[in-house]
Amino acid sequence: MSENYSIEINDLKVAYGEVVVLENMNLSIENGEFLVLLGASGCGKSTLLNCIAGLLDIRDGEIHIKGRNVTWEEPKDRGIGMVFQSYALYPQMSVKRNLSFGLRNAGVKRDEVERRVAQASEILQIEPLLNRRPAELSGGQRQRVAIGRALVRDVDVFLFDEPLSNLDAKLRADLRVEIKRLHQRLENTMIYVTHDQIEAMTLADRIAIMRGGLIQQLDTPYHIYNKPVNKYVAGFIGSPAMNFIEGTLTMGDVPVFTSGSLSVPMGEYALSQTLGTATMEGVTLGIRPEHVLFGDAAKGAPFSKEVIVEVVEPMGADTLVWAMIDDLSFRFRVEGQLQLRRGDAVTIGFDPARGSMFDADETRI
């Protein structure tokens, strides 16, 4: 096992009877890394986290934490701290008692308990709350206490299972910043499960996008956003979602993508594989709404076209506009102060080099 890795998962398999949830799962997480497991419900992300925590039995494979094989060790012996979606605080205990309960049960000396509780309270800015009970706290304050309960364990690895999903949008944004600051201060390894792509993009050093128990792509937020390995990843990351146009790619001196009335020169697009002189059917061109140019800026783009505005969604800083290209609904962002109305004729364009192309098997080309 490498000393550079905090966690190594080798050939992990989880199954319930004949139903296989995870199979041949291999994952290495570096020391001090913030890894986010991202995916839709049922993709296996929480199952994987619970296996690392020791809360689920595995069918096959090994799990190593800090170079130690913990595959069959109890959760309390793995050197981890875990924060759940539900706060799971003891309602009859004060915040201070909630924070110290596990330490006292483990026989940690009183002075050490006091030191750890004081340190966690200071980091999470909950010192004024120590004498309150959970019922007297807001949702954000309760989640801070839940994080503090993991923090006092003074472990190398922290596991977060959708800790912000029960909070409103503003609290989620506030606590995202607090969790990122916490990681920067502690420099511990953190694994974070979420279905929220904003949480993943803002928090992660690397993101593992999961689907059907498999990791589709494991990379930095930058590369997952700009170079998705397949159509599923491309459509999953981004809000609003990427525009997809199906058509044909004809190779030549300058590759050209065609679909209906569209003819898009792809000469500046960086192909990820050599395609020769073939004509490829069933190709999908993906363009993110924020990469679409508008008005005068669009006229100088490699591809431009006049469209009719169908739907306008003002969002404050920017506006999301829906238009039709042939029979395809196409969306793009414009500056929020522009006053567009349904029926307006506008010119849009894009640079194909910023797009993504996928073959008939939905793999990036």
C-alpha positions in Angstrom: 0.0 0.0 0.0 1.3 3.5 -0.9 2.1 6.0 1.8 0.6 8.7 -0.4 -2.8 7.3 0.0 -5.1 7.8 2.9 -7.7 5.2 1.7 -7.3 2.4 -0.8 -10.2 0.3 -2.0 -9.4 -2.8 -4.0 -11.8 -5.0 -6.0 -14.7 -4.1 -3.7 -18.0 -6.0 -4.2 -21.3 -5.4 -2.4 -24.3 -7.5 -3.2 -27.7 -8.3 -1.6 -28.5 -11.8 -2.8 -28.3 -11.8 -6.6 -28.5 -8.0 -6.7 -25.0 -6.5 -7.2 -24.7 -2.9 -6.0 -20.9 -2.4 -6.4 -18.5 -4.7 -8.3 -14.7 -4.5 -8.9 -14.6 -1.0 -7.3 -11.1 0.3 -7.1 -10.4 3.8 -5.7 -7.3 5.5 -4.1 -7.7 8.7 -2.1 -4.6 10.8 -1.4 -3.6 12.1 2.1 -5.5 15.3 2.8 -7.7 15.0 -0.3 -11.3 16.2 -0.4 -13.1 13.7 -2.6 -16.8 14.0 -3.5 -18.9 11.0 -4.5 -21.5 12.5 -6.8 -24.5 10.9 -8.5 -28.2 10.4 -8.6 -30.1 8.4 -6.0 -29.3 4.7 -6.2 -25.9 5.0 -7.9 -24.1 3.4 -5.0 -22.3 6.5 -3.5 -23.7 6.1 0.0 -23.2 2.3 -0.2 -19.5 3.0 -0.9 -19.2 5.5 1.9 -20.9 3.1 4.4 -18.4 0.3 3.3 -15.5 2.6 4.1 -17.1 3.4 7.5 -17.7 -0.3 8.2 -21.5 0.0 8.4 -22.0 -2.5 5.6 -20.7 -6.0 5.0 -18.9 -6.5 1.7 -18.9 -9.6 -0.5 -15.3 -9.3 -1.7 -12.3 -7.0 -1.8 -10.3 -5.0 0.7 -10.4 -1.6 2.3 -7.2 0.0 3.6 -7.1 3.2 5.8 -3.7 4.8 6.4 -2.0 1.6 5.1 -3.9 -0.7 7.5 -6.3 -3.3 6.3 -9.6 -2.5 8.0 -11.9 -4.6 5.9 -13.3 -6.5 8.8 -12.7 -4.1 11.6 -15.5 -2.4 13.6 -16.4 1.2 12.7 -15.1 2.5 16.0 -11.6 1.0 15.3 -11.2 2.4 11.8 -10.0 5.9 12.8 -12.9 7.7 11.1 -15.4 10.4 12.0 -18.8 10.4 10.3 -21.4 13.1 9.7 -24.9 11.8 8.6 -27.7 13.5 6.7 -29.8 13.4 9.9 -28.2 15.3 12.8 -28.8 12.3 15.2 -28.2 14.4 18.3 -29.3 13.3 21.8 -32.2 15.6 22.5 -31.9 15.4 26.3 -28.2 16.4 26.3 -26.7 19.8 25.9 -24.4 20.6 22.9 -21.4 20.1 25.1 -22.6 16.7 26.3 -23.4 15.7 22.7 -19.9 16.6 21.7 -18.2 14.8 24.6 -20.5 11.7 24.9 -18.5 9.4 22.6 -15.2 10.4 24.1 -16.4 9.9 27.6 -17.7 6.4 26.7 -14.3 5.6 25.1 -12.6 6.4 28.4 -10.8 9.5 27.2 -9.4 11.5 30.2 -11.5 14.5 31.3 -8.9 17.1 30.5 -8.4 15.8 27.0 -12.2 15.7 26.5 -12.4 19.3 27.5 -9.6 20.3 25.2 -11.1 18.6 22.2 -14.6 20.0 22.8 -13.1 23.5 23.2 -11.1 23.2 20.1 -14.0 21.9 17.9 -16.3 24.5 19.3 -13.8 27.3 18.4 -13.3 25.9 14.9 -17.0 25.6 14.2 -17.9 28.9 16.1 -20.4 27.2 18.4 -19.0 28.2 21.8 -22.1 30.3 22.7 -24.3 27.2 22.1 -22.6 24.7 24.4 -25.2 24.8 27.1 -28.2 24.7 24.8 -30.1 21.5 23.8 -30.7 20.5 20.2 -34.4 21.7 20.3 -33.1 25.2 20.9 -30.9 25.2 17.8 -31.5 26.0 14.2 -30.9 23.4 11.5 -27.6 24.9 10.6 -26.5 25.0 14.2 -27.5 21.4 14.7 -25.4 20.3 11.7 -22.4 22.2 13.0 -22.8 20.3 16.3 -23.0 17.0 14.3 -19.8 18.0 12.5 -18.2 18.9 15.8 -19.1 15.4 17.2 -17.0 13.9 14.4 -14.3 16.5 14.8 -13.6 15.8 18.5 -12.6 12.2 17.6 -9.3 13.7 16.3 -9.1 11.2 13.4 -7.4 11.2 10.0 -10.5 10.6 7.8 -13.9 12.3 7.9 -16.9 10.9 6.1 -19.9 13.1 5.2 -23.2 11.5 4.0 -25.2 14.3 2.4 -24.9 16.5 5.5 -26.6 19.6 4.0 -29.6 18.1 2.2 -32.0 18.9 5.1 -31.1 22.6 5.1 -32.5 25.5 3.1 -30.6 27.0 0.2 -28.9 29.8 2.1 -27.8 27.6 5.0 -26.4 25.1 2.5 -24.4 27.9 0.9 -23.1 29.1 4.3 -22.1 25.6 5.5 -20.4 24.8 2.2 -18.0 27.6 2.9 -17.6 26.4 6.5 -16.8 22.9 5.5 -14.3 24.1 2.9 -12.6 26.3 5.5 -12.6 23.3 7.9 -10.8 21.2 5.4 -8.3 23.9 4.6 -7.5 24.3 8.3 -7.3 20.6 9.3 -5.9 19.2 6.0 -7.5 15.9 6.8 -8.8 13.4 4.2 -12.5 14.0 3.6 -15.0 12.0 1.6 -18.3 13.7 0.9 -21.4 12.1 -0.6 -23.9 14.3 -2.4 -26.4 14.5 -5.3 -25.9 18.3 -5.5 -23.4 19.2 -8.2 -22.8 22.7 -6.8 -21.6 21.2 -3.6 -19.4 18.8 -5.5 -17.9 21.5 -7.8 -17.2 24.0 -5.0 -15.9 21.6 -2.3 -13.9 18.8 -4.2 -10.3 18.4 -5.0 -11.6 15.5 -7.1 -15.1 14.3 -8.0 -16.1 10.7 -8.6 -19.3 10.7 -10.7 -21.1 7.4 -10.1 -23.8 5.6 -12.1 -25.1 2.1 -11.5 -22.4 1.3 -9.0 -19.6 2.3 -11.4 -17.4 5.4 -11.4 -18.0 7.1 -14.7 -15.2 9.7 -14.2 -12.8 10.6 -11.5 -11.1 13.9 -12.0 -10.9 17.5 -10.9 -13.9 19.8 -11.1 -12.2 21.6 -14.0 -11.7 18.6 -16.1 -15.1 17.1 -15.4 -16.8 20.3 -16.4 -14.7 21.0 -19.5 -13.7 17.4 -20.6 -16.5 15.0 -19.6 -15.6 11.5 -20.6 -19.1 10.6 -21.7 -22.6 12.0 -22.4 -23.9 11.0 -19.0 -21.2 13.0 -17.2 -21.7 15.9 -19.6 -25.4 16.0 -18.9 -25.2 15.5 -15.2 -22.7 18.4 -14.6 -23.9 21.9 -15.3 -27.0 23.9 -14.4 -28.8 24.4 -16.7 -27.9 21.2 -18.5 -25.7 21.0 -21.6 -27.5 21.3 -25.0 -27.2 18.1 -27.0 -27.5 18.1 -30.8 -27.5 14.7 -32.6 -26.1 14.5 -36.1 -23.2 13.3 -38.3 -19.5 14.1 -38.2 -17.8 14.1 -41.6 -14.0 14.0 -41.5 -11.8 15.8 -44.0 -9.3 18.7 -44.0 -11.8 20.3 -41.6 -14.2 18.0 -39.8 -17.8 19.2 -40.1 -20.7 18.3 -37.8 -24.1 18.4 -39.5 -27.6 18.2 -38.1 -30.7 19.3 -40.1 -30.0 22.9 -41.2 -26.9 23.1 -39.0 -23.3 22.8 -40.4 -20.7 23.3 -37.8 -17.0 23.4 -38.7 -15.1 21.5 -36.0 -11.5 22.3 -37.0 -10.6 23.8 -33.6 -12.1 20.9 -31.6 -9.4 18.7 -30.0 -10.3 15.2 -30.9 -9.5 12.6 -28.2 -9.0 9.9 -30.7 -7.9 9.5 -34.4 -10.9 9.0 -36.6 -9.3 8.8 -40.0 -11.5 9.9 -42.9 -14.6 8.2 -41.7 -18.1 9.6 -41.6 -19.6 9.0 -38.2 -23.4 8.6 -37.7 -25.1 9.1 -34.3 -22.7 11.7 -33.1 -23.8 14.1 -30.4 -22.5 17.7 -30.1 -22.8 19.2 -26.6 -22.7 22.9 -26.0 -23.1 24.4 -22.5 -25.6 27.4 -22.3 -23.0 29.6 -20.7 -20.6 29.0 -23.7 -23.2 30.4 -26.3 -22.3 33.8 -27.6 -25.0 36.4 -28.2 -25.5 39.4 -30.5 -22.5 41.0 -32.1 -20.1 38.6 -30.3 -21.9 35.7 -32.0 -21.4 37.1 -35.5 -17.6 36.5 -35.4 -17.9 33.0 -34.0 -17.1 29.9 -36.1 -20.8 29.1 -36.0 -23.7 31.5 -35.8 -27.4 31.4 -36.5 -30.5 33.6 -36.0 -33.1 32.1 -33.7 -36.5 33.1 -32.3 -36.8 33.5 -28.5 -39.4 31.2 -27.0 -39.1 31.4 -23.3 -37.2 33.9 -21.1 -36.2 33.1 -17.5 -34.8 36.1 -15.6 -32.4 34.9 -12.9 -31.0 38.2 -11.6 -27.3 38.3 -12.6 -28.1 36.5 -15.9 -31.1 35.4 -17.9 -31.7 31.9 -19.3 -33.3 32.0 -22.8 -34.9 29.1 -24.7 -35.1 29.1 -28.5 -35.6 26.5 -31.3 -33.0 25.3 -33.7 -34.9 23.2 -36.2 -36.9 21.0 -33.9 -34.5 21.2 -31.0 -35.0 23.2 -27.9 -31.8 25.1 -27.3 -31.0 27.2 -24.2 -28.4 29.9 -23.6 -27.4 32.5 -21.0 -27.3 36.2 -21.6 -26.4 39.1 -19.3 -29.2 39.7 -16.8 -29.9 43.3 -17.8 -30.9 42.5 -21.3 -34.6 42.8 -21.9 -35.6 40.0 -24.2 -39.2 39.0 -25.0 -40.8 36.0 -26.6 -40.8 36.3 -30.4 -37.5 38.4 -30.6 -35.1 37.4 -33.3 -31.6 37.2 -32.0 -28.2 35.9 -33.3 -26.4 33.3 -31.3 -23.2 31.4 -31.9 -20.5 29.3 -30.3 -17.0 28.1 -30.6 -17.0 24.4 -31.2 -13.7 24.1 -29.5 -15.5 24.7 -26.2 -18.0 21.9 -26.9 -17.9 18.2 -26.4 -18.6 15.4 -29.0 -19.8 11.9 -28.2 -20.0 8.9 -30.5 -23.0 6.5 -30.8 -21.8 4.7 -27.6 -21.9 8.1 -25.8 -18.1 8.1 -25.3 -16.2 11.4 -25.8 -14.5 11.7 -29.2 
